[in-house]
Amino acid sequence: MVARNSVEEKFRVLAHGICEGIWIRKILEELKISLTTLIRIYCDNKAAISIDHNPVLHDRTKHIEVDKHFIEEKIKAGTICVPYLPTLEQIVDVLTKGLPKNQFDRLIDKLAMEDIFKPA
């Protein structure tokens, strides 16, 4: 599968993340663990978020129509919300990317993680 642009790729990833969030919620419900909050799927692409909330389907986004309708349906149903999170604030990058030391240290502080090998 080849993405035509970053918005298309963000939509595919967003739809996949929503499916996983719903799946995890259903597993928790089977375990009698009730969640009262929305599933939050953070996105760093403002264009993808604006297309989610825009009722007009532009010609440029027709190839992502299925994902768009799926995401819109879940937002309208109140199952999920998709807030904007700047790229530099994405804590998961600590686990998935090589980061500059200052950004790495700032994100580690947010996780409240400690270096167990740091001399005392």
N, C-alpha and C positions, 0 to 999 in steps of 0.2 A: 504494500500500500504506500503510495507516494502522496504527501500532502502538497496541495497547490500553494498554500501560503500559511503563515503562522496562525491566522485566525481559524482556518480549517483544522489545523492540528490541535489548537486549544479546544475547539469544540469536540473533537473526537476524544481527547483526554478528559474533558469535563464530563461528557456523557458516560464514559467508562468509570470515572470516579463516582458519579452519582449512582450508577448501578451497584458498585461495590459498597457504597454507604448504605443503600437500601438493603442489600444482602446482609450486611453486618447487623443492621437494625432488626431484621427478621430473625436472625440467629439469636440475638439478645432477647427478643420477645418470646421465642421458644424456650429460652432459659428462665423465663418469668422475670426478666429485667426490663423495666419500663423506662423509656426515654421520653422526656417531655419537651426537649429542645429540638429545633430544626437541625438538619444535617447541614453543616457549613462546609462548602467546597470553595476554598480560596483560589482566586485567579489573579494573575498579574497582567492580564491583557484587557485593557479597557474596551477595545473594539469588540472582543468576544462578549463581554458583559453587556455592552450597549445593544448588541444584536439580540441577546437574550430577552431584553426588556422592550425591544422595538417591534411593534406588530407588523411592520412593513418588511416583507421578504425581498431583499434586493437581488437583482440578477446575479451579482457577484457571489451570493451566498446560496444559490440553488443547489449546489453539490453537497451542502451540509444540511439540507432541509429536514431530513429524518432526525438527526441529532438535535437540531434547533427546536423542532416540535416536541421532542421528548423532554428537553430541558425546560421549555416554556410550560409544559404540562405540570412538571414537578414543582416549579416555582409558584404557579397559580394555585396548585393544590396545597401549598404551604408545607410541602415535604422537605424542601431544601431552600437555602439562600446562597447566593454567590456574591460575597463581598469582595471588593478589590483589595489586594495586598501587594504593595510594591515589591519588585524583585529582590531588592536588598534586604527586605524583612522576612523572607521565606526561610524559616528555621530549618526546614527539611534539607536545605542546601548543605548544611553541616555534614549530613550523612551521605550525600549524593555527589558532591562536587569538591574539587580542590579550590579553596578560597584564599584570598589574601589574609594574612595573619590578623589584621585589625578587624576585618569582617567576621572571621572565624571566632575570635575571642568575644566579640559583641553578641553573636548568636549563641555561643556556648553559655554566656552569662544569662541569657533569656531562658535557657533550658535548665539552669541551676545545676549544671554538670561540673564536676571537679576532676582535675587531672590526678589520677591515683599514683602516677609515677613522679609527680612534682616533689622535689625535696622539701621536707618540712621546715 
